Amino acid sequence: MTRRGLVLGAGGFLGAAWMLGALLAVEDATGWDPRDADVMVGTSAGAVLAALLRAGRSPAELYREHRGDTASARGMDLPEPPPPTVAFDLDGEPVLPGLRRLGLGSPRLAARALRAPWRLPPGAVCAALLPRGRRSLRGLRGLVDGAHPGGRWPDGTWIAAMNYHTGARVGFGRPEAPRVSLARAVTASCAVPAWYAPVPIRGVPYVDGGVCSPFNADLLDDAGLDEVLVLAPLGAFELDRPRAPLAWLERRWRRAVTNRLRREVAALRAAGAGVRVLTPNAADLGVMGANMMDGARRRDVLRSARTSVLARFAAARPASMAT
């Protein structure tokens, strides 16, 4: 029996939108339901999607809800669906981080970085030096708690976050990780440094797992999987040519983190897994712009992602989940 894994990477509000469009396209092209993945790894925005998929929400439902209308995600003339128990709605979410606390985000991690910066991911060093964010993730915690009443941790679900004291990556849900509620793990994974306040777990603050890696696909190296689908909204194998200085800098950063994505995928393949990697193409990037937290663009990103990923599968017939 084929064992499949699904990696849902970091990417802010627009990364979530891109992954929803991509997931719907994957299901349409291959017939594979992402909810059936034996193991899911979620980071930041991907952690939220993993929690909702494990709650039984389909890509089509989430696509339609994220788009903010009642039209069918597949363009069919269907009756209006019943309202979801827990609404996945980003309207009103901030585009900018707002006021931050003065001082270093993590003095302990900054001290470790000064002693041996080569032992930490560059993102962890930056997170230590940035000021702490003030924004709360209370609404997100309620979303996840509402999707998983009773607090049962779904099997085969790993949520990546970073210990803000040591810079160590933690895959909540793995046997060696501290036991914690799914809602607490997801909010920790989404605590973007300088944007949201760190999330305390057993006296230790945790922040966004994307600080260690925007993908964390290598958490699956020892999972014994046959196929892995990696959705990496912060990666890019095909870049556009933006003129705006901020977008130009963002694309240079994407190029750098995509090298890490290549290494993680190579390790998965060395472990024997067939891997398909999906990243935004140049058209998707043009729709996204430079600020992945700009939720106002999400409807255009949803459509662009679904169109571009469907085109990629159509060009690679016969379609399969992993190649």
SULJOLIN-V939206 format. One record per residue. N is the residue number from 1. RES is the residue in three letters. PHI is phi in whole degrees, 0 to 359 (999 if undefined). D_CENTER is the distance of its C-alpha to the mean C-alpha in whole Angstrom. Layout:
n:N res:RES phi:PHI d_center:D_CENTER
n:N res:RES phi:PHI d_center:D_CENTER
This chain:
n:1 res:MET phi:999 d_center:27
n:2 res:THR phi:287 d_center:24
n:3 res:ARG phi:260 d_center:21
n:4 res:ARG phi:241 d_center:18
n:5 res:GLY phi:240 d_center:15
n:6 res:LEU phi:227 d_center:11
n:7 res:VAL phi:251 d_center:8
n:8 res:LEU phi:244 d_center:5
n:9 res:GLY phi:277 d_center:3
n:10 res:ALA phi:286 d_center:3
n:11 res:GLY phi:167 d_center:5
n:12 res:GLY phi:66 d_center:7
n:13 res:PHE phi:297 d_center:9
n:14 res:LEU phi:284 d_center:10
n:15 res:GLY phi:296 d_center:7
n:16 res:ALA phi:298 d_center:7
n:17 res:ALA phi:296 d_center:10
n:18 res:TRP phi:297 d_center:10
n:19 res:MET phi:294 d_center:8
n:20 res:LEU phi:296 d_center:11
n:21 res:GLY phi:298 d_center:13
n:22 res:ALA phi:292 d_center:13
n:23 res:LEU phi:297 d_center:12
n:24 res:LEU phi:296 d_center:16
n:25 res:ALA phi:295 d_center:17
n:26 res:VAL phi:299 d_center:17
n:27 res:GLU phi:296 d_center:18
n:28 res:ASP phi:295 d_center:21
n:29 res:ALA phi:281 d_center:22
n:30 res:THR phi:244 d_center:22
n:31 res:GLY phi:81 d_center:22
n:32 res:TRP phi:274 d_center:20
n:33 res:ASP phi:270 d_center:18
n:34 res:PRO phi:302 d_center:14
n:35 res:ARG phi:294 d_center:15
n:36 res:ASP phi:272 d_center:18
n:37 res:ALA phi:303 d_center:16
n:38 res:ASP phi:292 d_center:18
n:39 res:VAL phi:224 d_center:15
n:40 res:MET phi:243 d_center:11
n:41 res:VAL phi:246 d_center:9
n:42 res:GLY phi:239 d_center:6
n:43 res:THR phi:232 d_center:4
n:44 res:SER phi:56 d_center:5
n:45 res:ALA phi:305 d_center:4
n:46 res:GLY phi:293 d_center:3
n:47 res:ALA phi:293 d_center:6
n:48 res:VAL phi:296 d_center:7
n:49 res:LEU phi:296 d_center:7
n:50 res:ALA phi:300 d_center:9
n:51 res:ALA phi:297 d_center:11
n:52 res:LEU phi:287 d_center:12
n:53 res:LEU phi:297 d_center:13
n:54 res:ARG phi:291 d_center:15
n:55 res:ALA phi:277 d_center:17
n:56 res:GLY phi:97 d_center:18
n:57 res:ARG phi:286 d_center:16
n:58 res:SER phi:278 d_center:17
n:59 res:PRO phi:304 d_center:15
n:60 res:ALA phi:296 d_center:18
n:61 res:GLU phi:298 d_center:18
n:62 res:LEU phi:292 d_center:15
n:63 res:TYR phi:299 d_center:15
n:64 res:ARG phi:297 d_center:19
n:65 res:GLU phi:291 d_center:18
n:66 res:HIS phi:294 d_center:15
n:67 res:ARG phi:287 d_center:18
n:68 res:GLY phi:85 d_center:20
n:69 res:ASP phi:223 d_center:23
n:70 res:THR phi:254 d_center:25
n:71 res:ALA phi:289 d_center:25
n:72 res:SER phi:296 d_center:24
n:73 res:ALA phi:297 d_center:21
n:74 res:ARG phi:260 d_center:23
n:75 res:GLY phi:78 d_center:26
n:76 res:MET phi:274 d_center:29
n:77 res:ASP phi:271 d_center:31
n:78 res:LEU phi:247 d_center:30
n:79 res:PRO phi:299 d_center:31
n:80 res:GLU phi:298 d_center:29
n:81 res:PRO phi:287 d_center:27
n:82 res:PRO phi:294 d_center:27
n:83 res:PRO phi:296 d_center:25
n:84 res:PRO phi:291 d_center:22
n:85 res:THR phi:296 d_center:23
n:86 res:VAL phi:233 d_center:19
n:87 res:ALA phi:278 d_center:19
n:88 res:PHE phi:260 d_center:15
n:89 res:ASP phi:225 d_center:16
n:90 res:LEU phi:257 d_center:15
n:91 res:ASP phi:301 d_center:19
n:92 res:GLY phi:90 d_center:20
n:93 res:GLU phi:290 d_center:17
n:94 res:PRO phi:289 d_center:18
n:95 res:VAL phi:272 d_center:17
n:96 res:LEU phi:238 d_center:19
n:97 res:PRO phi:290 d_center:19
n:98 res:GLY phi:78 d_center:22
n:99 res:LEU phi:293 d_center:25
n:100 res:ARG phi:236 d_center:24
n:101 res:ARG phi:286 d_center:26
n:102 res:LEU phi:285 d_center:28
n:103 res:GLY phi:98 d_center:28
n:104 res:LEU phi:290 d_center:26
n:105 res:GLY phi:295 d_center:22
n:106 res:SER phi:217 d_center:23
n:107 res:PRO phi:304 d_center:27
n:108 res:ARG phi:295 d_center:27
n:109 res:LEU phi:290 d_center:24
n:110 res:ALA phi:298 d_center:26
n:111 res:ALA phi:296 d_center:29
n:112 res:ARG phi:298 d_center:27
n:113 res:ALA phi:295 d_center:26
n:114 res:LEU phi:293 d_center:29
n:115 res:ARG phi:287 d_center:31
n:116 res:ALA phi:208 d_center:29
n:117 res:PRO phi:297 d_center:26
n:118 res:TRP phi:290 d_center:26
n:119 res:ARG phi:272 d_center:24
n:120 res:LEU phi:241 d_center:21
n:121 res:PRO phi:298 d_center:18
n:122 res:PRO phi:306 d_center:19
n:123 res:GLY phi:297 d_center:16
n:124 res:ALA phi:292 d_center:17
n:125 res:VAL phi:297 d_center:21
n:126 res:CYS phi:298 d_center:20
n:127 res:ALA phi:298 d_center:18
n:128 res:ALA phi:294 d_center:21
n:129 res:LEU phi:274 d_center:23
n:130 res:LEU phi:289 d_center:21
n:131 res:PRO phi:292 d_center:23
n:132 res:ARG phi:287 d_center:21
n:133 res:GLY phi:284 d_center:20
n:134 res:ARG phi:246 d_center:21
n:135 res:ARG phi:292 d_center:19
n:136 res:SER phi:266 d_center:19
n:137 res:LEU phi:251 d_center:16
n:138 res:ARG phi:300 d_center:19
n:139 res:GLY phi:296 d_center:18
n:140 res:LEU phi:294 d_center:14
n:141 res:ARG phi:299 d_center:16
n:142 res:GLY phi:295 d_center:19
n:143 res:LEU phi:300 d_center:16
n:144 res:VAL phi:289 d_center:15
n:145 res:ASP phi:299 d_center:19
n:146 res:GLY phi:292 d_center:20
n:147 res:ALA phi:285 d_center:18
n:148 res:HIS phi:232 d_center:19
n:149 res:PRO phi:299 d_center:23
n:150 res:GLY phi:97 d_center:24
n:151 res:GLY phi:77 d_center:21
n:152 res:ARG phi:291 d_center:21
n:153 res:TRP phi:282 d_center:18
n:154 res:PRO phi:290 d_center:17
n:155 res:ASP phi:300 d_center:19
n:156 res:GLY phi:66 d_center:16
n:157 res:THR phi:234 d_center:13
n:158 res:TRP phi:241 d_center:12
n:159 res:ILE phi:242 d_center:10
n:160 res:ALA phi:270 d_center:10
n:161 res:ALA phi:215 d_center:11
n:162 res:MET phi:236 d_center:14
n:163 res:ASN phi:293 d_center:18
n:164 res:TYR phi:283 d_center:19
n:165 res:HIS phi:270 d_center:23
n:166 res:THR phi:248 d_center:22
n:167 res:GLY phi:82 d_center:19
n:168 res:ALA phi:282 d_center:19
n:169 res:ARG phi:280 d_center:15
n:170 res:VAL phi:233 d_center:15
n:171 res:GLY phi:257 d_center:14
n:172 res:PHE phi:300 d_center:15
n:173 res:GLY phi:105 d_center:16
n:174 res:ARG phi:280 d_center:18
n:175 res:PRO phi:302 d_center:22
n:176 res:GLU phi:276 d_center:22
n:177 res:ALA phi:277 d_center:19
n:178 res:PRO phi:301 d_center:21
n:179 res:ARG phi:283 d_center:21
n:180 res:VAL phi:202 d_center:19
n:181 res:SER phi:291 d_center:19
n:182 res:LEU phi:299 d_center:15
n:183 res:ALA phi:298 d_center:15
n:184 res:ARG phi:293 d_center:16
n:185 res:ALA phi:295 d_center:13
n:186 res:VAL phi:295 d_center:10
n:187 res:THR phi:295 d_center:12
n:188 res:ALA phi:299 d_center:13
n:189 res:SER phi:295 d_center:9
n:190 res:CYS phi:261 d_center:9
n:191 res:ALA phi:282 d_center:12
n:192 res:VAL phi:298 d_center:12
n:193 res:PRO phi:304 d_center:15
n:194 res:ALA phi:72 d_center:18
n:195 res:TRP phi:247 d_center:16
n:196 res:TYR phi:250 d_center:16
n:197 res:ALA phi:292 d_center:18
n:198 res:PRO phi:303 d_center:18
n:199 res:VAL phi:255 d_center:17
n:200 res:PRO phi:282 d_center:21
n:201 res:ILE phi:226 d_center:21
n:202 res:ARG phi:54 d_center:24
n:203 res:GLY phi:83 d_center:25
n:204 res:VAL phi:244 d_center:22
n:205 res:PRO phi:281 d_center:20
n:206 res:TYR phi:235 d_center:16
n:207 res:VAL phi:228 d_center:14
n:208 res:ASP phi:314 d_center:10
n:209 res:GLY phi:294 d_center:9
n:210 res:GLY phi:292 d_center:8
n:211 res:VAL phi:295 d_center:12
n:212 res:CYS phi:282 d_center:13
n:213 res:SER phi:200 d_center:10
n:214 res:PRO phi:291 d_center:7
n:215 res:PHE phi:236 d_center:7
n:216 res:ASN phi:58 d_center:10
n:217 res:ALA phi:295 d_center:11
n:218 res:ASP phi:291 d_center:14
n:219 res:LEU phi:298 d_center:14
n:220 res:LEU phi:267 d_center:15
n:221 res:ASP phi:305 d_center:18
n:222 res:ASP phi:254 d_center:21
n:223 res:ALA phi:272 d_center:19
n:224 res:GLY phi:66 d_center:22
n:225 res:LEU phi:266 d_center:20
n:226 res:ASP phi:269 d_center:22
n:227 res:GLU phi:223 d_center:19
n:228 res:VAL phi:224 d_center:15
n:229 res:LEU phi:254 d_center:13
n:230 res:VAL phi:248 d_center:10
n:231 res:LEU phi:257 d_center:8
n:232 res:ALA phi:234 d_center:8
n:233 res:PRO phi:294 d_center:8
n:234 res:LEU phi:263 d_center:9
n:235 res:GLY phi:271 d_center:11
n:236 res:ALA phi:193 d_center:15
n:237 res:PHE phi:269 d_center:18
n:238 res:GLU phi:224 d_center:20
n:239 res:LEU phi:260 d_center:20
n:240 res:ASP phi:271 d_center:22
n:241 res:ARG phi:234 d_center:24
n:242 res:PRO phi:288 d_center:24
n:243 res:ARG phi:266 d_center:27
n:244 res:ALA phi:295 d_center:25
n:245 res:PRO phi:303 d_center:25
n:246 res:LEU phi:295 d_center:22
n:247 res:ALA phi:294 d_center:20
n:248 res:TRP phi:299 d_center:22
n:249 res:LEU phi:295 d_center:21
n:250 res:GLU phi:299 d_center:17
n:251 res:ARG phi:293 d_center:18
n:252 res:ARG phi:296 d_center:20
n:253 res:TRP phi:295 d_center:17
n:254 res:ARG phi:302 d_center:15
n:255 res:ARG phi:301 d_center:18
n:256 res:ALA phi:293 d_center:18
n:257 res:VAL phi:288 d_center:14
n:258 res:THR phi:294 d_center:15
n:259 res:ASN phi:296 d_center:18
n:260 res:ARG phi:294 d_center:15
n:261 res:LEU phi:303 d_center:13
n:262 res:ARG phi:301 d_center:17
n:263 res:ARG phi:294 d_center:18
n:264 res:GLU phi:295 d_center:15
n:265 res:VAL phi:293 d_center:16
n:266 res:ALA phi:299 d_center:20
n:267 res:ALA phi:294 d_center:20
n:268 res:LEU phi:297 d_center:18
n:269 res:ARG phi:293 d_center:21
n:270 res:ALA phi:296 d_center:24
n:271 res:ALA phi:279 d_center:23
n:272 res:GLY phi:103 d_center:24
n:273 res:ALA phi:269 d_center:21
n:274 res:GLY phi:278 d_center:21
n:275 res:VAL phi:235 d_center:18
n:276 res:ARG phi:247 d_center:16
n:277 res:VAL phi:246 d_center:14
n:278 res:LEU phi:242 d_center:13
n:279 res:THR phi:230 d_center:12
n:280 res:PRO phi:300 d_center:13
n:281 res:ASN phi:266 d_center:17
n:282 res:ALA phi:299 d_center:20
n:283 res:ALA phi:296 d_center:20
n:284 res:ASP phi:299 d_center:16
n:285 res:LEU phi:297 d_center:16
n:286 res:GLY phi:299 d_center:20
n:287 res:VAL phi:287 d_center:18
n:288 res:MET phi:291 d_center:15
n:289 res:GLY phi:78 d_center:18
n:290 res:ALA phi:252 d_center:17
n:291 res:ASN phi:255 d_center:15
n:292 res:MET phi:288 d_center:12
n:293 res:MET phi:262 d_center:13
n:294 res:ASP phi:275 d_center:15
n:295 res:GLY phi:297 d_center:15
n:296 res:ALA phi:296 d_center:18
n:297 res:ARG phi:270 d_center:17
n:298 res:ARG phi:296 d_center:15
n:299 res:ARG phi:295 d_center:18
n:300 res:ASP phi:294 d_center:18
n:301 res:VAL phi:292 d_center:15
n:302 res:LEU phi:306 d_center:15
n:303 res:ARG phi:295 d_center:18
n:304 res:SER phi:298 d_center:18
n:305 res:ALA phi:297 d_center:15
n:306 res:ARG phi:297 d_center:17
n:307 res:THR phi:295 d_center:20
n:308 res:SER phi:291 d_center:19
n:309 res:VAL phi:288 d_center:17
n:310 res:LEU phi:301 d_center:20
n:311 res:ALA phi:296 d_center:22
n:312 res:ARG phi:293 d_center:21
n:313 res:PHE phi:291 d_center:22
n:314 res:ALA phi:296 d_center:25
n:315 res:ALA phi:280 d_center:26
n:316 res:ALA phi:239 d_center:25
n:317 res:ARG phi:298 d_center:27
n:318 res:PRO phi:286 d_center:28
n:319 res:ALA phi:290 d_center:24
n:320 res:SER phi:217 d_center:22
n:321 res:MET phi:291 d_center:19
n:322 res:ALA phi:223 d_center:19
n:323 res:THR phi:227 d_center:22
